[in-house]
Amino acid sequence: MDKELMDLNLKIDHAALQPEVDEAAIRRLCCEAREYLFYSVAVNPAWTALAVELLKKTSVKVLTVAGFPLGANRTDVKIVEAVEGVSDGAHEIDMVANIGRLCAGQFSDVEAEIRKVRRNLPPEVILKVIIEAGRLTEQQQVEATKCVINGGAQFVKTCTGFFGGATVEQVRTLFRAAEGQIEVKASGGIRTLEDCQRLLSAGATRLGSSASVAIMKEFATLY
């Protein structure tokens, strides 16, 4: 087995973030997460408390989002979403940066926003920052990663998946820019075992996918 694929389930955030997701879908998501022991489930704020309840007494963590999916919310709104998510029991927050400000080169403003969100969270809560890398130049991706580092978050994340998927090139760029100070999460369009292997080999340590079960079934046929 390739080393990147060892403990693959523990590198996956099993996601159900589409707008049409309902309670039945959340219950199914959590059942799948218990079966495959994914690292976490990723849910929208309205479903955080339910996911926490369904996954109590398991090793599966719950992550919720802030400023999702556009990143154009006011900073105080992102803070409230993040804080309330933790109050509902979330272990991790995936926050969308202000993409317009990243595109415009307003990196100090983005860094300041990340820092404000981070300061309002308990230290044990992981904060990941989504930068929508497909909308940025390579240099902007590098600068965005620096914002994430300086803002005190623990991960830079490629994208929401709503506007294109993660690429190997993006992950390599973010991994190099991170210089070991933070980790890289790849998300969007990850549907096969080959996708996982390529992105993990490029430097990602966490993967976000709604096709996690299909990926694990493919994994089982090969290993």
Residue frames as a rotation matrix with the C-alpha (Angstrom) as fourth column:
MET 1
0.574 0.819 0.000 0.00
0.819 -0.574 0.000 0.00
0.000 0.000 -1.000 0.00
ASP 2
-0.116 -0.566 0.816 1.23
0.452 -0.762 -0.464 3.48
0.884 0.315 0.345 -0.84
LYS 3
-0.685 -0.252 -0.684 2.09
0.723 -0.120 -0.680 5.32
0.089 -0.960 0.264 2.36
GLU 4
-0.912 0.361 0.194 -0.22
-0.342 -0.932 0.122 8.23
0.225 0.045 0.973 1.45
LEU 5
-0.117 0.949 -0.293 -3.22
-0.490 0.202 0.848 5.89
0.864 0.243 0.442 1.61
MET 6
-0.617 -0.119 -0.778 -2.47
0.544 0.650 -0.531 4.40
0.569 -0.750 -0.336 5.02
ASP 7
-0.494 0.531 -0.688 -5.31
0.704 -0.221 -0.675 5.22
-0.511 -0.818 -0.265 7.41
LEU 8
-0.836 0.142 0.531 -7.08
0.362 -0.584 0.727 6.98
0.413 0.799 0.437 4.54
ASN 9
0.151 0.984 -0.092 -10.40
0.731 -0.049 0.680 7.14
0.665 -0.170 -0.727 6.40
LEU 10
0.355 -0.072 -0.932 -8.73
0.855 -0.379 0.355 9.20
-0.379 -0.923 -0.073 9.12
LYS 11
-0.766 -0.612 -0.198 -7.68
0.447 -0.728 0.520 11.81
-0.463 0.310 0.831 6.56
ILE 12
-0.661 0.589 0.465 -11.22
0.460 -0.172 0.871 12.42
0.593 0.790 -0.157 5.29
ASP 13
-0.768 0.606 -0.205 -13.78
-0.223 -0.554 -0.802 15.02
-0.600 -0.571 0.560 6.32
HIS 14
-0.694 0.590 0.412 -17.02
0.719 0.594 0.360 13.37
-0.032 0.547 -0.837 5.12
ALA 15
-0.926 0.132 -0.354 -19.05
-0.089 -0.987 -0.136 16.28
-0.367 -0.094 0.925 3.80
ALA 16
-0.219 0.893 0.392 -22.71
0.970 0.156 0.187 17.13
0.106 0.422 -0.901 3.27
LEU 17
-0.573 -0.168 -0.802 -22.67
0.408 -0.907 -0.101 20.87
-0.711 -0.385 0.588 2.61
GLN 18
-0.817 0.327 0.475 -25.01
0.416 -0.237 0.878 21.20
0.399 0.915 0.057 -0.36
PRO 19
-0.808 0.498 0.315 -27.99
-0.574 -0.785 -0.233 23.54
0.131 -0.369 0.920 0.16
GLU 20
0.054 0.919 -0.391 -30.55
-0.703 0.313 0.638 20.75
0.709 0.240 0.663 -0.32
VAL 21
-0.712 -0.378 -0.591 -29.21
0.113 0.770 -0.628 18.61
0.693 -0.514 -0.506 2.54
ASP 22
0.251 0.855 0.454 -31.97
-0.592 -0.235 0.771 17.70
0.766 -0.462 0.447 4.98
GLU 23
0.207 -0.156 0.966 -32.17
-0.952 0.196 0.236 15.88
-0.226 -0.968 -0.107 8.31
ALA 24
0.924 0.164 0.345 -32.34
-0.103 0.977 -0.188 12.47
-0.368 0.139 0.920 6.64
ALA 25
0.693 -0.721 -0.002 -29.14
0.062 0.061 -0.996 13.25
0.718 0.691 0.087 4.73
ILE 26
0.050 -0.674 0.737 -27.38
-0.855 -0.410 -0.317 14.28
0.515 -0.615 -0.597 7.95
ARG 27
0.492 0.193 0.849 -28.46
-0.700 0.668 0.254 11.08
-0.518 -0.719 0.463 9.67
ARG 28
0.983 -0.151 0.104 -27.17
0.183 0.764 -0.619 9.07
0.014 0.628 0.778 6.71
LEU 29
0.440 -0.861 0.254 -23.89
-0.335 -0.419 -0.844 11.02
0.833 0.287 -0.473 6.70
CYS 30
0.041 -0.417 0.908 -23.30
-0.995 -0.097 0.000 10.31
0.088 -0.904 -0.419 10.38
CYS 31
0.782 0.265 0.564 -24.19
-0.330 0.944 0.014 6.64
-0.529 -0.197 0.825 9.98
GLU 32
0.860 -0.510 -0.002 -21.63
0.204 0.348 -0.915 6.36
0.467 0.787 0.403 7.18
ALA 33
0.209 -0.816 0.539 -19.05
-0.642 -0.530 -0.554 8.20
0.737 -0.230 -0.635 9.27
ARG 34
0.326 -0.036 0.945 -19.55
-0.860 0.405 0.311 5.74
-0.393 -0.914 0.101 12.13
GLU 35
0.950 0.101 0.295 -19.23
0.009 0.936 -0.351 2.80
-0.311 0.336 0.889 9.77
TYR 36
0.663 -0.713 0.227 -16.03
0.459 0.148 -0.876 3.98
0.591 0.685 0.426 8.07
LEU 37
0.526 -0.423 -0.738 -14.61
0.720 -0.240 0.651 5.93
-0.453 -0.874 0.179 11.03
PHE 38
0.325 -0.354 0.877 -13.89
0.608 -0.632 -0.480 9.03
0.724 0.690 0.010 9.02
TYR 39
-0.747 -0.639 -0.183 -11.95
0.569 -0.472 -0.674 11.75
0.344 -0.607 0.716 10.78
SER 40
-0.743 0.516 -0.426 -14.98
-0.010 -0.645 -0.764 14.02
-0.669 -0.563 0.485 10.79
VAL 41
0.016 0.746 0.666 -18.26
0.997 0.035 -0.062 15.01
-0.070 0.665 -0.743 9.22
ALA 42
-0.944 -0.275 -0.182 -18.58
0.248 -0.956 0.156 18.46
-0.217 0.102 0.971 7.66
VAL 43
-0.123 0.984 0.131 -22.01
0.990 0.111 0.089 20.05
0.073 0.141 -0.987 8.02
ASN 44
-0.321 0.142 0.936 -23.65
0.181 -0.961 0.208 23.43
0.929 0.237 0.283 7.70
PRO 45
-0.877 -0.198 0.438 -24.40
-0.333 -0.407 -0.851 25.31
0.346 -0.892 0.291 10.95
ALA 46
-0.007 0.973 0.231 -28.08
-0.949 -0.079 0.305 24.33
0.315 -0.217 0.924 11.11
TRP 47
0.715 0.295 -0.633 -27.08
-0.258 0.954 0.153 20.67
0.649 0.054 0.759 11.45
THR 48
-0.287 -0.950 0.122 -24.12
-0.496 0.039 -0.868 20.90
0.820 -0.309 -0.482 13.83
ALA 49
-0.332 0.184 0.925 -25.96
-0.930 0.098 -0.354 20.06
-0.156 -0.978 0.138 17.04
LEU 50
0.759 0.650 0.028 -27.71
-0.628 0.743 -0.233 17.08
-0.173 0.159 0.972 15.42
ALA 51
0.501 -0.649 -0.572 -24.43
-0.225 0.541 -0.811 15.70
0.836 0.535 0.124 14.06
VAL 52
-0.491 -0.682 0.542 -22.80
-0.691 -0.074 -0.719 16.08
0.530 -0.728 -0.435 17.48
GLU 53
0.073 0.617 0.783 -25.67
-0.914 0.355 -0.194 14.18
-0.398 -0.702 0.590 19.08
LEU 54
0.892 0.340 -0.298 -25.56
-0.445 0.777 -0.446 11.40
0.080 0.530 0.844 16.49
LEU 55
0.410 -0.832 -0.373 -21.80
-0.028 0.398 -0.917 10.97
0.912 0.386 0.140 16.81
LYS 56
0.258 -0.314 0.914 -21.39
-0.946 -0.276 0.172 11.17
0.198 -0.908 -0.369 20.57
LYS 57
0.430 -0.237 0.871 -19.43
-0.455 0.776 0.436 8.25
-0.780 -0.584 0.226 22.03
THR 58
0.824 -0.316 0.470 -17.61
0.562 0.563 -0.606 7.78
-0.073 0.763 0.642 18.70
SER 59
-0.107 -0.950 -0.294 -14.19
0.693 -0.283 0.663 8.96
-0.713 -0.132 0.689 17.55
VAL 60
-0.178 0.091 0.980 -15.71
0.926 -0.320 0.198 10.93
0.332 0.943 -0.027 14.66
LYS 61
-0.671 -0.120 -0.732 -15.40
0.446 -0.853 -0.270 14.68
-0.592 -0.508 0.626 15.05
VAL 62
0.422 0.825 0.376 -17.82
0.881 -0.275 -0.386 17.31
-0.215 0.494 -0.842 13.79
LEU 63
-0.770 -0.575 -0.277 -16.78
0.477 -0.806 0.349 20.35
-0.424 0.137 0.895 11.80
THR 64
0.459 0.881 0.112 -18.99
0.783 -0.342 -0.520 23.20
-0.420 0.326 -0.847 10.73
VAL 65
-0.274 -0.537 0.798 -18.48
0.916 -0.398 0.047 26.22
0.292 0.744 0.601 8.53
ALA 66
0.180 0.282 -0.943 -18.44
0.522 -0.839 -0.151 30.01
-0.834 -0.465 -0.298 8.80
GLY 67
-0.074 -0.153 -0.985 -18.91
-0.548 -0.819 0.169 32.48
-0.833 0.553 -0.023 5.95
PHE 68
-0.800 -0.250 0.545 -19.75
0.175 0.771 0.612 29.55
-0.573 0.585 -0.573 3.70
PRO 69
0.468 -0.687 0.555 -19.65
0.781 0.616 0.103 29.38
-0.413 0.385 0.825 0.71
LEU 70
0.734 -0.081 0.674 -18.91
0.492 -0.622 -0.609 32.92
0.469 0.779 -0.417 -0.53
GLY 71
-0.155 -0.845 -0.511 -16.77
0.985 -0.090 -0.149 34.36
0.080 -0.527 0.846 2.25
ALA 72
-0.537 -0.050 0.842 -18.39
0.337 -0.928 0.159 37.77
0.774 0.369 0.515 1.82
ASN 73
0.551 0.711 -0.437 -20.11
0.673 -0.069 0.736 37.89
0.493 -0.700 -0.517 5.20
ARG 74
0.529 -0.344 0.775 -19.21
-0.554 -0.832 0.008 40.60
0.643 -0.434 -0.631 7.69
THR 75
-0.484 -0.827 -0.287 -16.44
-0.248 0.444 -0.861 39.57
0.839 -0.345 -0.420 10.05
ASP 76
-0.643 0.258 0.721 -18.70
-0.755 -0.059 -0.653 39.77
-0.126 -0.964 0.232 13.10
VAL 77
0.512 0.844 -0.160 -21.13
-0.859 0.497 -0.124 37.38
-0.025 0.201 0.979 11.42
LYS 78
0.252 -0.517 -0.818 -18.33
-0.271 0.774 -0.573 34.90
0.929 0.366 0.055 10.75
ILE 79
-0.765 -0.541 0.349 -17.28
-0.443 0.049 -0.895 35.17
0.467 -0.840 -0.277 14.38
VAL 80
-0.152 0.799 0.582 -20.83
-0.933 0.078 -0.351 34.45
-0.326 -0.596 0.734 15.58
GLU 81
0.659 0.384 -0.647 -21.13
-0.636 0.744 -0.207 31.46
0.401 0.547 0.734 13.23
ALA 82
-0.144 -0.828 -0.542 -17.83
-0.187 0.560 -0.807 30.06
0.972 -0.015 -0.236 14.46
VAL 83
-0.805 -0.164 0.570 -18.53
-0.562 -0.097 -0.821 30.65
0.190 -0.982 -0.015 18.14
GLU 84
0.142 0.938 0.316 -22.06
-0.948 0.221 -0.228 29.24
-0.284 -0.267 0.921 17.93
GLY 85
0.466 -0.050 -0.883 -20.72
-0.508 0.802 -0.314 26.24
0.724 0.595 0.349 16.03
VAL 86
-0.631 -0.743 -0.223 -18.35
-0.155 0.403 -0.902 25.49
0.760 -0.534 -0.370 18.90
SER 87
-0.587 0.502 0.635 -21.20
-0.791 -0.187 -0.583 26.04
-0.174 -0.844 0.507 21.37
ASP 88
0.513 0.812 -0.279 -23.17
-0.857 0.501 -0.116 23.41
0.046 0.299 0.953 19.44
GLY 89
0.674 -0.286 0.681 -20.26
-0.184 0.828 0.530 21.01
-0.715 -0.482 0.505 19.89
ALA 90
0.938 -0.344 -0.052 -18.15
0.007 0.168 -0.986 21.41
0.348 0.924 0.160 16.75
HIS 91
0.574 -0.811 -0.113 -14.49
0.552 0.282 0.785 20.46
-0.605 -0.513 0.610 17.06
GLU 92
-0.599 -0.777 0.195 -13.35
0.633 -0.310 0.709 22.32
-0.491 0.548 0.677 13.95
ILE 93
0.479 0.675 -0.561 -14.38
0.119 -0.683 -0.721 25.39
-0.870 0.279 -0.407 11.94
ASP 94
-0.395 -0.509 0.765 -13.84
0.875 0.045 0.482 25.76
-0.280 0.860 0.428 8.19
MET 95
0.285 0.438 -0.852 -14.08
0.270 -0.890 -0.368 29.49
-0.920 -0.125 -0.372 7.50
VAL 96
0.365 -0.134 0.921 -14.19
0.926 -0.053 -0.374 31.05
0.099 0.990 0.104 4.05
ALA 97
-0.520 -0.612 -0.596 -11.84
0.594 -0.760 0.263 34.02
-0.614 -0.217 0.759 3.69
ASN 98
0.490 0.607 -0.626 -13.04
-0.056 -0.694 -0.718 37.16
-0.870 0.386 -0.306 1.95
ILE 99
0.140 -0.445 0.884 -12.20
0.834 0.535 0.137 36.07
-0.534 0.718 0.446 -1.59
GLY 100
0.804 0.211 0.556 -12.80
0.511 -0.723 -0.465 39.51
0.304 0.658 -0.689 -3.10
ARG 101
0.850 -0.524 0.051 -10.18
-0.466 -0.704 0.537 40.99
-0.245 -0.480 -0.842 -0.79
LEU 102
0.195 -0.792 0.578 -7.74
0.217 0.610 0.763 38.24
-0.957 -0.024 0.291 -1.68
CYS 103
0.338 -0.004 0.941 -8.28
0.933 0.134 -0.334 38.90
-0.124 0.991 0.049 -5.38
ALA 104
0.882 0.070 0.466 -7.77
0.180 -0.964 -0.196 42.60
0.435 0.257 -0.863 -4.77
GLY 105
-0.052 -0.996 -0.075 -4.52
0.423 0.046 -0.905 42.05
0.905 -0.079 0.419 -2.87
GLN 106
0.199 0.188 0.962 -5.93
-0.680 -0.680 0.274 43.29
0.706 -0.709 -0.008 0.45
PHE 107
-0.001 -0.280 -0.960 -4.03
0.225 0.935 -0.272 40.68
0.974 -0.216 0.062 2.38
SER 108
-0.925 -0.356 0.134 -3.69
-0.030 -0.282 -0.959 42.61
0.379 -0.891 0.250 5.63
ASP 109
-0.282 0.907 0.314 -7.49
-0.950 -0.310 0.044 42.85
0.138 -0.285 0.949 5.86
VAL 110
0.433 0.408 -0.804 -7.85
-0.391 0.889 0.240 39.12
0.812 0.210 0.544 5.29
GLU 111
-0.437 -0.697 -0.569 -5.21
0.309 0.478 -0.823 38.35
0.845 -0.535 0.006 7.89
ALA 112
-0.857 0.134 0.497 -6.93
-0.474 -0.582 -0.661 40.62
0.201 -0.802 0.562 10.39
GLU 113
0.164 0.985 -0.048 -10.25
-0.915 0.171 0.367 38.86
0.370 -0.016 0.929 9.87
ILE 114
0.270 -0.139 -0.953 -8.72
0.048 0.990 -0.131 35.42
0.962 -0.011 0.274 10.36
ARG 115
-0.764 -0.637 -0.104 -7.02
0.164 -0.036 -0.986 36.62
0.624 -0.770 0.132 13.53
LYS 116
-0.537 0.638 0.551 -10.32
-0.827 -0.526 -0.197 37.96
0.164 -0.562 0.811 14.93
VAL 117
0.509 0.726 -0.463 -12.09
-0.615 0.683 0.393 34.66
0.602 0.085 0.794 14.33
ARG 118
-0.017 -0.619 -0.785 -9.19
0.259 0.756 -0.601 32.68
0.966 -0.214 0.147 15.79
ARG 119
-0.851 -0.391 0.350 -9.10
-0.176 -0.416 -0.892 34.80
0.495 -0.821 0.285 18.94
ASN 120
-0.189 0.879 0.438 -12.76
-0.974 -0.224 0.028 34.07
0.123 -0.422 0.898 19.61
LEU 121
0.589 0.364 -0.721 -12.29
-0.380 0.913 0.150 30.30
0.713 0.186 0.676 19.52
PRO 122
0.816 -0.341 0.466 -10.96
-0.345 0.359 0.867 27.99
-0.463 -0.869 0.175 22.23
PRO 123
-0.021 -0.942 -0.335 -7.34
-0.927 -0.107 0.360 26.99
-0.374 0.319 -0.871 21.56
GLU 124
-0.545 -0.211 0.812 -8.24
-0.112 0.978 0.179 23.32
-0.831 0.007 -0.556 21.07
VAL 125
0.562 0.794 0.230 -10.64
0.212 0.131 -0.969 24.09
-0.799 0.593 -0.095 18.22
ILE 126
-0.476 -0.731 0.489 -9.03
0.643 0.091 0.761 23.72
-0.600 0.676 0.427 14.79
LEU 127
0.449 0.551 -0.704 -9.56
-0.142 -0.733 -0.665 26.60
-0.882 0.399 -0.251 12.37
LYS 128
-0.357 -0.468 0.809 -9.20
0.777 0.332 0.535 25.99
-0.519 0.819 0.245 8.65
VAL 129
-0.013 0.296 -0.955 -9.38
-0.241 -0.928 -0.284 28.86
-0.970 0.227 0.083 6.16
ILE 130
0.218 0.218 0.951 -10.76
0.814 0.497 -0.300 28.34
-0.538 0.840 -0.069 2.67
ILE 131
-0.321 -0.471 -0.822 -9.13
-0.001 -0.867 0.498 30.58
-0.947 0.160 0.278 0.07
GLU 132
0.750 0.636 0.181 -10.91
0.131 0.124 -0.983 29.47
-0.648 0.761 0.010 -3.15
ALA 133
-0.127 -0.991 -0.049 -7.56
0.092 -0.061 0.994 28.89
-0.988 0.122 0.099 -4.82
GLY 134
-0.206 0.086 0.975 -9.05
0.923 0.348 0.164 28.51
-0.325 0.933 -0.151 -8.28
ARG 135
0.805 0.526 0.274 -9.97
0.583 -0.788 -0.198 32.20
0.112 0.319 -0.941 -8.24
LEU 136
0.761 -0.585 -0.282 -6.44
-0.258 -0.671 0.695 33.29
-0.596 -0.456 -0.661 -7.29
THR 137
0.581 -0.706 -0.405 -3.15
-0.519 0.062 -0.853 33.52
0.627 0.706 -0.330 -9.11
GLU 138
0.381 -0.520 -0.765 -0.30
0.580 0.778 -0.240 31.39
0.720 -0.352 0.598 -7.83
GLN 139
-0.686 -0.681 0.256 1.23
0.257 -0.556 -0.791 34.39
0.681 -0.476 0.556 -6.06
GLN 140
-0.166 0.717 0.677 -2.10
-0.774 -0.520 0.361 35.29
0.611 -0.464 0.641 -4.51
GLN 141
0.716 0.363 -0.597 -2.36
-0.009 0.859 0.512 31.71
0.698 -0.361 0.618 -3.23
VAL 142
-0.186 -0.878 -0.442 1.05
0.688 0.205 -0.696 32.12
0.701 -0.433 0.566 -1.61
GLU 143
-0.766 -0.086 0.637 0.06
-0.242 -0.880 -0.409 35.43
0.595 -0.468 0.653 -0.02
ALA 144
0.292 0.943 0.159 -3.26
-0.644 0.071 0.762 33.96
0.707 -0.325 0.628 1.14
THR 145
0.484 -0.190 -0.854 -1.40
0.470 0.880 0.071 31.12
0.738 -0.436 0.515 2.84
LYS 146
-0.665 -0.746 0.028 0.76
0.430 -0.414 -0.802 33.66
0.610 -0.521 0.596 4.65
CYS 147
-0.347 0.641 0.685 -2.44
-0.671 -0.679 0.296 35.35
0.655 -0.357 0.666 5.85
VAL 148
0.650 0.612 -0.451 -3.64
-0.191 0.706 0.682 32.04
0.736 -0.357 0.576 7.25
ILE 149
0.003 -0.759 -0.651 -0.33
0.736 0.442 -0.513 31.45
0.677 -0.477 0.560 9.03
ASN 150
-0.836 -0.429 0.342 -0.14
0.159 -0.786 -0.597 34.95
0.526 -0.445 0.725 10.47
GLY 151
-0.140 0.885 0.445 -3.81
-0.676 -0.414 0.610 34.89
0.724 -0.215 0.656 11.44
GLY 152
-0.541 -0.225 0.811 -3.21
-0.823 0.340 -0.455 31.88
-0.174 -0.913 -0.369 13.67
ALA 153
0.620 0.780 -0.092 -5.25
-0.778 0.594 -0.204 29.23
-0.104 0.198 0.975 11.83
GLN 154
0.051 -0.579 0.814 -4.09
-0.416 0.728 0.544 25.63
-0.908 -0.366 -0.204 11.57
PHE 155
-0.220 -0.055 0.974 -4.99
0.714 0.671 0.199 24.78
-0.664 0.740 -0.109 7.96
VAL 156
-0.466 0.221 -0.857 -5.25
-0.679 -0.710 0.186 26.47
-0.567 0.669 0.481 4.60
LYS 157
-0.134 0.558 0.819 -7.96
0.350 0.800 -0.488 24.84
-0.927 0.221 -0.302 2.49
THR 158
-0.830 -0.358 0.428 -8.10
0.491 -0.104 0.865 24.91
-0.265 0.928 0.263 -1.29
CYS 159
-0.807 0.590 0.030 -11.74
-0.412 -0.599 0.686 25.67
0.423 0.541 0.727 -1.95
THR 160
-0.317 0.806 0.500 -15.39
-0.785 0.073 -0.616 25.13
-0.533 -0.588 0.609 -1.06
GLY 161
-0.793 0.064 0.606 -16.00
0.323 0.888 0.328 22.85
-0.517 0.456 -0.725 -4.03
PHE 162
0.268 0.954 -0.137 -18.87
0.422 -0.244 -0.873 25.08
-0.866 0.176 -0.468 -5.17
PHE 163
0.801 -0.016 -0.599 -16.73
-0.423 -0.723 -0.546 26.83
-0.424 0.690 -0.586 -7.80
GLY 164
0.458 -0.670 -0.584 -14.31
-0.528 0.324 -0.785 24.15
0.715 0.668 -0.206 -8.96
GLY 165
0.975 -0.031 -0.222 -12.25
0.168 0.757 0.631 21.46
0.149 -0.652 0.743 -7.36
ALA 166
0.561 -0.827 0.039 -8.81
-0.405 -0.234 0.884 21.10
-0.722 -0.512 -0.466 -5.84
THR 167
0.866 -0.385 -0.321 -5.85
-0.197 0.327 -0.924 20.52
0.460 0.863 0.207 -8.12
VAL 168
0.569 -0.756 -0.323 -2.44
0.821 0.539 0.187 19.01
0.033 -0.372 0.928 -7.50
GLU 169
-0.215 -0.681 0.700 -0.83
0.618 -0.650 -0.442 22.29
0.756 0.338 0.561 -8.55
GLN 170
0.362 0.424 0.830 -2.83
-0.351 -0.763 0.542 24.24
0.863 -0.488 -0.127 -5.97
VAL 171
0.990 0.023 -0.138 -1.95
0.111 0.468 0.877 21.83
0.084 -0.884 0.461 -3.19
ARG 172
0.239 -0.971 -0.003 1.74
0.945 0.233 -0.229 21.96
0.223 0.052 0.973 -4.09
THR 173
-0.167 -0.262 0.950 1.67
0.212 -0.951 -0.225 25.75
0.963 0.164 0.215 -4.07
LEU 174
0.626 0.487 0.610 -0.06
-0.466 -0.394 0.792 25.91
0.626 -0.780 -0.020 -0.68
PHE 175
0.887 -0.337 -0.314 2.20
0.457 0.730 0.508 23.21
0.058 -0.594 0.802 0.77
ARG 176
-0.071 -0.961 0.269 5.34
0.853 -0.198 -0.482 25.09
0.517 0.195 0.834 -0.27
ALA 177
-0.103 0.082 0.991 3.96
-0.121 -0.990 0.070 28.38
0.987 -0.113 0.112 0.99
ALA 178
0.851 0.519 0.080 3.00
-0.165 0.119 0.979 26.83
0.499 -0.847 0.187 4.32
GLU 179
-0.046 -0.997 0.069 6.63
-0.505 -0.036 -0.863 25.83
0.862 -0.075 -0.501 4.98
GLY 180
-0.425 -0.120 -0.897 5.50
0.443 0.837 -0.322 23.31
0.789 -0.534 -0.303 7.58
GLN 181
-0.970 0.026 0.241 3.87
-0.205 -0.619 -0.758 25.96
0.129 -0.785 0.606 9.75
ILE 182
-0.122 0.968 0.221 0.31
-0.768 0.048 -0.638 24.93
-0.628 -0.248 0.737 8.91
GLU 183
-0.586 -0.003 0.810 -1.34
0.291 0.933 0.214 22.01
-0.756 0.361 -0.546 7.14
VAL 184
-0.759 0.305 -0.575 -3.16
-0.648 -0.440 0.621 21.85
-0.063 0.845 0.532 3.81
LYS 185
-0.275 0.750 0.601 -6.68
0.132 0.649 -0.750 20.56
-0.952 -0.127 -0.278 3.26
ALA 186
-0.969 0.033 -0.243 -7.77
-0.245 -0.115 0.963 19.71
0.004 0.993 0.119 -0.27
SER 187
-0.369 0.913 0.176 -11.47
0.285 0.291 -0.913 19.84
-0.885 -0.287 -0.368 -1.02
GLY 188
0.251 0.584 -0.772 -13.70
-0.630 -0.507 -0.588 19.90
-0.735 0.634 0.241 -4.07
GLY 189
0.528 0.068 -0.846 -14.05
-0.826 0.273 -0.494 17.31
0.198 0.960 0.200 -6.81
ILE 190
-0.628 -0.749 0.210 -12.34
-0.778 0.605 -0.170 14.50
0.000 -0.270 -0.963 -4.87
ARG 191
0.379 0.923 -0.063 -14.21
-0.921 0.369 -0.127 11.43
-0.094 0.106 0.990 -6.08
THR 192
0.794 -0.138 -0.592 -11.72
-0.127 0.915 -0.383 8.60
0.594 0.379 0.709 -6.61
LEU 193
0.805 -0.574 -0.151 -8.92
0.432 0.393 0.811 6.84
-0.406 -0.719 0.564 -4.82
GLU 194
0.033 -0.807 0.589 -6.53
0.972 -0.111 -0.206 8.22
0.232 0.579 0.781 -7.43
ASP 195
0.424 0.180 0.888 -7.67
0.100 -0.983 0.151 11.76
0.900 0.024 -0.435 -6.60
CYS 196
0.995 -0.007 0.104 -6.87
-0.104 -0.093 0.990 11.12
0.003 -0.996 -0.093 -2.95
GLN 197
0.518 -0.852 0.078 -3.45
0.769 0.503 0.394 9.69
-0.375 -0.144 0.916 -3.66
ARG 198
0.038 -0.506 0.862 -2.44
0.799 -0.503 -0.331 12.54
0.600 0.701 0.385 -5.96
LEU 199
0.511 0.239 0.825 -3.52
-0.125 -0.930 0.347 15.26
0.850 -0.281 -0.445 -3.55
LEU 200
0.977 -0.211 0.036 -1.99
0.008 0.205 0.979 13.58
-0.213 -0.956 0.202 -0.50
SER 201
0.328 -0.901 0.285 1.27
0.934 0.355 0.046 13.06
-0.143 0.251 0.957 -2.40
ALA 202
0.115 -0.235 0.965 1.25
0.524 -0.811 -0.260 16.77
0.844 0.535 0.030 -3.26
GLY 203
-0.804 -0.566 0.181 1.17
0.125 -0.458 -0.880 17.71
0.581 -0.685 0.439 0.42
ALA 204
0.042 0.881 0.472 -2.42
-0.670 -0.325 0.667 17.64
0.741 -0.345 0.577 1.66
THR 205
-0.952 -0.307 -0.009 -2.96
-0.193 0.618 -0.762 16.05
0.240 -0.723 -0.648 5.07
ARG 206
-0.470 0.872 0.132 -6.75
0.122 0.213 -0.969 16.29
-0.874 -0.440 -0.207 5.08
LEU 207
-0.962 0.243 0.129 -9.33
0.135 0.010 0.991 15.74
0.239 0.970 -0.043 2.33
GLY 208
-0.475 0.878 -0.056 -12.88
-0.375 -0.260 -0.890 16.99
-0.796 -0.402 0.452 2.14
SER 209
-0.925 0.146 -0.352 -15.26
-0.282 0.359 0.890 14.91
0.256 0.922 -0.291 0.06
SER 210
-0.056 0.957 0.285 -18.91
-0.912 0.067 -0.404 14.02
-0.406 -0.282 0.869 -0.34
ALA 211
0.552 0.178 -0.815 -17.86
-0.634 0.724 -0.271 10.88
0.542 0.666 0.513 -2.23
SER 212
-0.208 -0.753 0.625 -16.03
-0.978 0.147 -0.149 9.40
0.020 -0.642 -0.767 0.75
VAL 213
0.281 0.382 0.880 -18.02
-0.485 0.848 -0.213 6.16
-0.828 -0.367 0.424 0.87
ALA 214
0.993 0.067 -0.096 -17.41
-0.115 0.402 -0.909 5.42
-0.023 0.913 0.407 -2.81
ILE 215
0.289 -0.957 -0.009 -13.72
-0.765 -0.225 -0.604 6.14
0.576 0.181 -0.797 -2.27
MET 216
-0.249 -0.382 0.890 -13.53
-0.893 0.446 -0.059 3.72
-0.374 -0.810 -0.452 0.67
LYS 217
0.673 0.509 0.537 -15.35
-0.230 0.834 -0.502 1.03
-0.703 0.214 0.678 -1.30
GLU 218
0.837 -0.464 -0.290 -12.80
-0.297 0.060 -0.953 1.47
0.460 0.884 -0.088 -4.09
PHE 219
-0.049 -0.875 0.481 -10.04
-0.960 -0.092 -0.264 1.28
0.275 -0.475 -0.836 -1.49
ALA 220
0.142 0.188 0.972 -11.47
-0.679 0.733 -0.043 -1.99
-0.720 -0.654 0.232 -0.15
THR 221
0.965 0.255 0.069 -11.40
-0.120 0.657 -0.744 -3.63
-0.235 0.710 0.664 -3.56
LEU 222
0.585 -0.804 -0.102 -7.69
-0.295 -0.094 -0.951 -2.86
0.755 0.587 -0.292 -3.97
TYR 223
-0.500 -0.796 0.340 -6.41
-0.578 0.016 -0.816 -3.38
0.644 -0.605 -0.468 -0.44
